[in-house]
Amino acid sequence: MKHLFLQTQPEVDHAFAAYPEQVRAKMNFLRDLVIETAREDEQLDVLEECLKWGEPSFVCKHGSTLRMDWKSKIPDQYALYFKCTSRLVETFREVYGDLFRYEGNRAILFNLDQNIPVREVKACIKATLRYHKVRHLPRLGI
């Protein structure tokens, strides 16, 4: 596995620490999936972890911003958020159908008690981190 330079802004760790314990474990699992997927991608060498709109986010040179969050007003769910004007969520819906729950063209939703389908979520993360290189491909290369 190649070396990935991960730039993490300090406020990201504070955001994760602020989640309730059960939520924090789920959010850290998603966070680890993003970082693991980035490390497996030979084309990606720098990944920035920051806050956008107060939410933990990942940004890279040829990708689309990937955000994640849990909101206290919907305490039993958390989500991965994507740029709503991209083809990402519509493609995930086409490829994976009802494997996921979606919020319009902007999110994949997870219940706190749900087991995440890791392989499929990692494919969605990979397409997001490579978006500007794969957006012209059918099904974004998934």
Steps between C-alpha positions, in 0.01 A plus 500: 500500500637840406545795733206741530561845640200571723456864601261524794391836634488494885133598513408170331609301805295737717192438282538122538555532876173695529286213367325280758703183565286258294488747210873571524577132443286496183644828374856382566423181308393710198805722544726194502330366185571826317865503605544129422342547155728797431807297603400221261472741207835519319394826333443683825790633704349786705172502688386799704268450795325823599166643607256630241169638626614373840512140374803271472601508133756356263647686207756391242635634173287307251206416723172646607457605864380217722336597827357297787292588802247402764231745601331502841162577343513157329687307770467150352674576171823638359606564143759540229434822305595568139489805276137505391577628149732206430393166349616313809178415685301443180770254392505326839122463470538354150776255603384401849125562489336458837811368674529857636252760620553833328414860570434651159823539304705596804537214748515134587328447835588237761314393813710475815404134541579412137798299378658702220564313173874577504594397144222709345559803723870490414410496129287813555785666691750411227274646228469819708874533558561451125191683375664745262690214335202265470197726451504439124494119543180295496399436862810698604705187442328311784 
